[in-house]
């Protein structure tokens, strides 16, 4: 079949076909004729899926998408770039990576019925989980996903090519189903030879699955359609590409088992190869799991209406929300490090026993949860603080607290005492709150309206 590219954008707002040459070489009428001929060639392949699954077209028209989608995609790219540039200590960065790996792996297996908890998944990552024989298969499901994620991350570190191919997708599925008991007729890493029905959705005809998977990978690797990983818009294109890869693999359902997990790993690989930070690359799986009823509803609607835009908006909104939450976690870690360094600097030239005691008190008060506690609990916040005040009077504790308050390291808050961490936020630029901005805008408009009304009266 002749290779063609279908673009849904041109100045006259009609479909345009580019078959390897500049469209400017043709008049609009000729372009329309080419479109009709090429479309006929593409659709008349005589394959069964064209009748049973007409929504599988390997085309996407985003002209009708709300501008809000593009704003969200731009914000996603901005937040990913901020996330990648945050300075973190190696131990903290490794911990955040583990936390979101555990969340992502849990999500992609739990949505398929795995009942392990996030704590148990974390123990698998740490190599400390011990399960009874009756639950070992649950651990195997999780281990398989972890192995594939680690393989993808290792390839990125080696700067290996991460292009998708049918063989690569089949390899993912083989890893996902490794050492698991499978239903009769299901073989890991092999395209199914029988029809499948999942809930109310019937997968593409078995005889077309290999062809469709080949077409999907060819489409996703098309640099004229999705750009390259070095483009300025690589991250935005990568997010769209990842969501579409997930959607189309779910539609095709090429394997006897593990299709959902394979789709989410394809998504993960595409995001990673598009320079999305590794913790963020797990966020779409988290979103699908946390909103799984809506996830299945959106999948169903996309095929029924032949309109993929609502699914894309649903996925991108969830990805953006996850990024916002993740940035808050990372920001908190960064501020903790800055705060600890600030406290250390305040006691840099203070070497008396009382100074060291006060430093220990504020450092340990900064680490406790909840952050604010009653006055009488101060000596109990840590073993070293308890030791420091074991032979001291309450008067000594009061003096230390008053001195820390004078140094602006400690704050009294509604009868409770806490570390005054907001002191380091004074270094950040002051910005008006959204409510303040709204009120300022309303006031400005009122003044303008009043002035206009006054001028009309005078006239």
Legacy VTK file of the C-alpha trace (Angstrom):
# vtk DataFile Version 3.0
C-alpha trace
ASCII
DATASET POLYDATA
POINTS 459 float
0.000 0.000 0.000
1.256 3.491 -0.866
2.496 5.378 2.181
0.588 8.615 2.655
0.156 11.186 5.375
-3.219 12.614 6.280
-3.087 16.083 7.819
-6.172 17.755 9.226
-5.133 21.341 8.731
-4.898 23.801 5.866
-5.633 27.476 5.325
-8.969 26.766 3.686
-9.909 24.641 6.710
-10.456 21.552 4.573
-8.636 18.219 4.614
-5.274 18.206 2.887
-3.305 15.236 1.574
0.450 15.238 1.266
1.813 12.171 -0.489
5.463 13.077 -0.125
5.407 16.396 -2.015
4.618 19.955 -1.091
0.876 20.576 -1.278
1.570 24.023 -2.678
2.407 22.293 -5.971
-1.277 21.483 -6.417
-4.418 23.529 -6.792
-7.102 22.984 -4.179
-9.245 20.960 -6.606
-6.352 18.608 -7.366
-5.669 18.192 -3.644
-9.296 17.201 -3.091
-9.055 14.640 -5.911
-5.858 13.200 -4.440
-7.600 12.989 -1.061
-10.511 11.021 -2.482
-8.264 8.587 -4.354
-5.872 8.010 -1.459
-8.672 7.678 1.099
-10.279 5.057 -1.143
-6.986 3.163 -1.327
-6.593 3.254 2.427
-10.088 2.113 3.344
-10.674 -0.541 0.707
-8.246 -3.137 2.023
-10.928 -5.780 2.325
-10.169 -6.309 6.001
-12.874 -7.205 8.454
-12.019 -4.487 11.010
-13.109 -1.796 8.541
-16.663 -2.993 9.050
-16.537 -4.112 12.681
-14.244 -1.342 14.041
-14.596 1.675 11.714
-13.266 3.997 14.444
-9.755 2.504 14.040
-8.530 4.946 11.380
-5.031 6.007 12.529
-6.066 9.603 12.037
-6.567 12.404 14.489
-8.287 15.716 13.877
-7.751 18.137 16.749
-9.096 21.253 15.031
-12.342 20.994 16.952
-10.545 20.648 20.295
-11.241 23.387 22.811
-8.313 25.857 23.170
-8.232 24.773 26.819
-6.695 21.444 25.696
-3.724 23.229 24.160
-3.371 25.397 27.253
-3.313 22.263 29.422
-0.712 20.628 27.177
1.475 23.715 27.367
1.123 23.760 31.146
2.012 20.047 31.273
5.226 20.726 29.364
6.070 23.683 31.603
5.536 21.689 34.788
7.547 18.722 33.476
10.425 21.077 32.706
10.210 22.605 36.193
10.096 19.142 37.748
13.204 18.059 35.837
15.158 21.140 36.973
14.389 21.042 40.703
17.642 20.473 42.660
17.290 17.507 45.013
19.732 15.530 47.079
20.354 12.113 45.456
18.768 10.254 48.375
15.608 12.394 48.217
15.404 12.074 44.414
15.746 8.289 44.703
13.016 8.188 47.342
10.600 10.243 45.214
11.335 7.977 42.245
10.498 4.915 44.371
7.319 6.466 45.745
5.906 7.198 42.293
7.166 3.948 40.819
5.233 2.134 43.553
2.117 4.229 42.888
2.317 3.750 39.126
2.980 0.013 39.237
0.212 -0.454 41.788
-2.195 1.491 39.601
-1.479 -0.438 36.407
-1.909 -3.800 38.141
-4.709 -2.860 40.543
-6.946 -1.686 37.703
-6.694 -5.284 36.407
-7.611 -6.759 39.799
-4.334 -7.008 41.734
-5.085 -6.572 45.467
-1.647 -5.704 46.869
-1.376 -2.453 48.818
0.964 0.422 48.048
3.005 -0.555 51.123
3.398 -4.107 49.785
4.416 -2.841 46.344
7.016 -0.648 48.015
8.323 -3.692 49.874
8.672 -5.498 46.533
10.764 -2.580 45.277
12.886 -2.803 48.426
13.139 -6.599 48.165
11.606 -7.198 51.602
8.100 -8.530 50.855
7.217 -12.056 51.958
3.874 -13.411 50.787
2.199 -16.788 51.382
2.157 -19.139 48.351
-1.510 -18.376 47.641
-0.654 -14.689 46.956
2.701 -15.048 45.223
1.134 -14.551 41.796
0.164 -11.017 42.869
3.819 -10.263 43.556
4.769 -11.734 40.176
2.328 -9.434 38.376
3.882 -6.408 40.067
7.461 -7.635 39.558
6.846 -8.034 35.841
5.743 -4.393 35.503
8.708 -3.191 37.574
11.112 -5.192 35.398
9.750 -3.644 32.207
9.805 -0.104 33.645
13.409 -0.589 34.761
14.336 -1.921 31.331
12.907 1.201 29.679
14.703 3.492 32.153
17.986 1.623 31.593
17.617 2.100 27.835
17.117 5.828 28.358
20.272 6.040 30.483
22.217 4.229 27.737
20.627 6.595 25.194
19.277 3.643 23.239
16.715 4.158 20.503
13.203 3.760 21.956
11.157 3.521 18.777
8.079 1.326 19.054
7.726 -1.730 16.846
5.428 -4.726 16.758
8.248 -6.892 18.130
8.864 -4.388 20.950
5.186 -4.325 21.945
5.072 -8.122 21.856
8.180 -8.185 24.047
6.424 -5.925 26.571
3.455 -8.264 26.688
5.736 -11.266 27.161
7.396 -9.626 30.161
4.033 -8.599 31.632
2.732 -12.191 31.543
6.011 -13.837 32.556
5.555 -16.764 35.010
1.805 -16.187 35.313
-0.881 -18.803 34.809
-2.718 -17.984 31.593
-6.027 -19.109 30.169
-6.071 -21.787 27.527
-5.143 -20.416 24.115
-3.302 -17.393 25.588
0.438 -17.219 24.960
2.578 -14.431 26.394
4.043 -12.132 23.783
2.006 -13.641 20.960
-0.791 -12.010 19.012
-4.076 -13.766 19.695
-5.659 -16.123 17.188
-9.148 -15.947 18.709
-11.723 -13.208 19.284
-11.944 -11.571 22.709
-14.657 -9.681 24.552
-13.842 -7.496 27.568
-16.979 -6.409 29.438
-19.099 -5.029 26.584
-16.199 -4.314 24.218
-15.151 -6.769 21.524
-11.556 -6.516 20.338
-10.612 -6.187 16.693
-10.923 -9.351 14.565
-8.094 -11.771 15.337
-7.082 -12.038 11.673
-6.454 -8.267 11.561
-4.532 -7.844 14.839
-1.028 -8.258 13.383
-1.824 -5.847 10.553
-3.337 -3.300 12.948
-0.418 -3.492 15.380
2.002 -2.951 12.486
-0.043 0.034 11.335
-0.183 1.461 14.862
3.597 1.324 15.317
4.181 2.772 11.846
1.813 5.623 12.652
3.343 6.351 16.065
6.846 6.410 14.553
5.814 8.793 11.779
7.984 11.874 12.358
5.880 14.008 10.020
2.804 13.236 12.110
4.189 13.280 15.654
7.539 15.046 15.259
10.788 13.862 16.811
12.065 13.658 20.388
14.351 16.640 19.706
11.610 19.027 18.542
10.764 22.053 20.677
7.270 20.582 21.041
8.563 17.049 21.709
6.969 16.838 25.142
3.542 18.055 24.008
3.675 15.721 20.997
4.830 12.904 23.286
1.891 13.348 25.662
-0.591 13.251 22.778
1.219 10.309 21.213
1.217 8.383 24.500
-2.515 8.856 25.020
-3.293 7.849 21.426
-1.048 4.770 21.691
-2.920 3.713 24.809
-6.314 4.276 23.222
-5.532 2.446 19.990
-3.949 -0.568 21.661
-7.004 -0.827 23.910
-9.198 -0.704 20.794
-7.191 -3.309 18.891
-6.685 -5.597 21.918
-4.079 -7.666 20.059
-3.157 -10.055 22.894
-5.033 -12.772 24.714
-4.223 -11.110 28.068
-2.372 -8.094 29.461
-3.571 -5.576 26.868
-4.284 -2.823 29.407
-0.910 -3.240 31.090
0.831 -3.303 27.712
-0.968 -0.095 26.681
0.118 1.657 29.869
3.730 0.513 29.415
3.698 1.807 25.841
2.467 5.086 27.303
5.278 5.051 29.874
7.941 4.403 27.206
6.659 7.167 24.944
6.566 9.687 27.808
10.067 8.758 28.971
11.457 9.016 25.438
9.792 12.462 25.155
11.863 13.724 28.127
9.074 13.526 30.694
10.706 12.941 34.138
10.392 9.334 35.331
8.126 10.063 38.347
5.742 12.004 36.084
5.672 9.235 33.465
3.683 7.110 35.945
0.949 9.701 36.437
-1.380 8.626 33.637
-1.603 5.101 35.093
-2.430 6.629 38.470
-5.132 8.788 36.891
-6.796 5.878 35.089
-6.850 3.816 38.276
-8.121 6.586 40.533
-10.927 7.400 38.061
-11.400 3.914 36.607
-15.165 4.179 36.122
-14.692 7.337 34.057
-11.728 5.696 32.312
-13.856 2.817 31.057
-16.681 5.200 30.152
-14.358 7.390 28.094
-12.884 4.348 26.310
-16.380 3.194 25.404
-17.543 6.636 24.258
-14.470 7.130 22.060
-15.304 4.027 20.030
-19.047 4.633 19.960
-18.841 8.270 18.869
-15.633 7.927 16.793
-14.480 11.084 18.588
-11.238 10.728 20.511
-11.020 14.326 21.740
-12.997 13.771 24.997
-10.679 10.875 25.918
-7.604 13.004 25.169
-8.973 15.862 27.292
-9.803 13.433 30.118
-6.270 11.969 30.051
-4.439 15.305 29.735
-6.478 16.893 32.551
-5.597 13.978 34.840
-1.940 14.180 33.848
-1.867 17.914 34.600
-3.566 17.444 37.978
-1.024 14.753 38.846
1.852 17.029 37.856
0.545 19.817 40.090
0.344 17.438 43.037
3.779 15.996 42.296
5.339 19.438 42.071
3.971 20.292 45.511
5.664 17.170 46.918
8.983 18.057 45.291
8.666 21.714 46.297
8.125 20.659 49.900
11.287 18.538 49.802
13.291 21.428 48.359
11.976 23.837 50.987
12.842 21.350 53.747
16.453 21.279 52.578
16.574 25.080 52.335
15.055 25.387 55.820
17.551 22.967 57.383
20.421 24.872 55.765
18.955 28.150 57.029
18.731 26.821 60.597
22.316 25.562 60.410
23.490 28.994 59.272
21.765 30.689 62.249
23.863 28.620 64.661
27.086 28.658 62.662
29.028 30.749 65.194
27.114 29.625 68.293
28.982 26.927 70.221
27.669 27.191 73.797
25.795 24.257 75.302
22.592 26.300 75.347
23.001 27.140 71.653
23.474 23.488 70.688
20.437 22.539 72.766
18.298 25.153 71.011
19.569 24.045 67.596
18.589 20.423 68.359
15.158 21.585 69.519
14.317 23.574 66.374
15.787 20.958 64.004
13.716 18.162 65.503
10.608 20.339 65.827
10.929 20.964 62.072
10.658 17.230 61.293
7.621 16.199 63.330
4.048 15.554 62.188
1.780 17.321 62.966
3.926 20.401 62.659
2.326 22.282 65.580
2.200 20.781 69.086
1.278 21.892 72.621
4.007 23.522 74.687
4.245 20.659 77.204
5.038 18.105 74.469
8.194 19.863 73.318
10.634 17.780 75.433
9.134 14.573 73.943
9.561 15.265 70.214
12.749 13.179 69.875
15.163 11.100 71.990
17.945 13.683 71.814
15.645 16.556 72.805
14.327 14.460 75.695
17.913 13.794 76.800
18.872 17.469 76.499
16.032 18.568 78.804
15.919 15.578 81.144
17.813 17.424 83.896
16.637 20.915 83.031
13.826 22.914 84.588
10.775 24.202 82.760
12.294 27.665 83.086
15.216 26.553 80.863
12.812 25.275 78.223
10.867 28.563 78.331
14.065 30.580 77.850
15.096 28.421 74.883
11.681 28.779 73.262
11.703 32.555 73.746
15.192 32.799 72.212
14.161 30.718 69.183
11.114 32.955 68.801
13.345 36.024 68.945
15.518 34.464 66.187
12.321 34.034 64.092
12.823 30.272 63.962
9.818 29.367 66.085
6.193 30.528 65.991
3.310 30.515 68.494
0.149 29.517 66.656
-3.213 29.348 68.486
-1.734 27.912 71.667
0.589 25.566 69.767
4.260 25.819 68.862
5.775 25.110 65.441
8.854 25.816 63.344
8.544 29.101 61.473
9.332 27.670 58.032
7.552 30.489 56.248
10.565 32.641 57.088
12.405 31.220 54.055
9.419 32.000 51.813
10.211 35.660 52.396
12.985 35.146 49.833
10.404 34.411 47.112
8.747 37.227 45.116
5.491 38.429 46.620
2.487 37.774 44.385
-1.091 38.870 44.766
-3.529 36.043 45.379
-6.054 35.151 42.699
-8.853 36.668 44.790
-6.870 39.875 45.174
-6.300 40.012 41.403
-10.000 39.486 40.754
-10.943 42.225 43.211
-8.391 44.593 41.639
-9.797 43.913 38.163
-13.387 44.498 39.336
-12.413 47.750 41.059
-10.577 48.956 37.951
-13.577 48.175 35.730
-15.931 49.989 38.127
-13.758 53.099 38.051
-13.645 52.973 34.233
-17.429 52.560 33.992
-18.031 55.393 36.454
-15.698 57.673 34.518
-17.429 56.840 31.235
-20.843 57.455 32.760
-19.683 60.800 34.160
-18.348 61.876 30.743
-21.667 60.944 29.086
-23.553 63.004 31.686
-21.330 66.037 31.092
-21.752 65.674 27.330
LINES 1 460
459 0 1 2 3 4 5 6 7 8 9 10 11 12 13 14 15 16 17 18 19 20 21 22 23 24 25 26 27 28 29 30 31 32 33 34 35 36 37 38 39 40 41 42 43 44 45 46 47 48 49 50 51 52 53 54 55 56 57 58 59 60 61 62 63 64 65 66 67 68 69 70 71 72 73 74 75 76 77 78 79 80 81 82 83 84 85 86 87 88 89 90 91 92 93 94 95 96 97 98 99 100 101 102 103 104 105 106 107 108 109 110 111 112 113 114 115 116 117 118 119 120 121 122 123 124 125 126 127 128 129 130 131 132 133 134 135 136 137 138 139 140 141 142 143 144 145 146 147 148 149 150 151 152 153 154 155 156 157 158 159 160 161 162 163 164 165 166 167 168 169 170 171 172 173 174 175 176 177 178 179 180 181 182 183 184 185 186 187 188 189 190 191 192 193 194 195 196 197 198 199 200 201 202 203 204 205 206 207 208 209 210 211 212 213 214 215 216 217 218 219 220 221 222 223 224 225 226 227 228 229 230 231 232 233 234 235 236 237 238 239 240 241 242 243 244 245 246 247 248 249 250 251 252 253 254 255 256 257 258 259 260 261 262 263 264 265 266 267 268 269 270 271 272 273 274 275 276 277 278 279 280 281 282 283 284 285 286 287 288 289 290 291 292 293 294 295 296 297 298 299 300 301 302 303 304 305 306 307 308 309 310 311 312 313 314 315 316 317 318 319 320 321 322 323 324 325 326 327 328 329 330 331 332 333 334 335 336 337 338 339 340 341 342 343 344 345 346 347 348 349 350 351 352 353 354 355 356 357 358 359 360 361 362 363 364 365 366 367 368 369 370 371 372 373 374 375 376 377 378 379 380 381 382 383 384 385 386 387 388 389 390 391 392 393 394 395 396 397 398 399 400 401 402 403 404 405 406 407 408 409 410 411 412 413 414 415 416 417 418 419 420 421 422 423 424 425 426 427 428 429 430 431 432 433 434 435 436 437 438 439 440 441 442 443 444 445 446 447 448 449 450 451 452 453 454 455 456 457 458
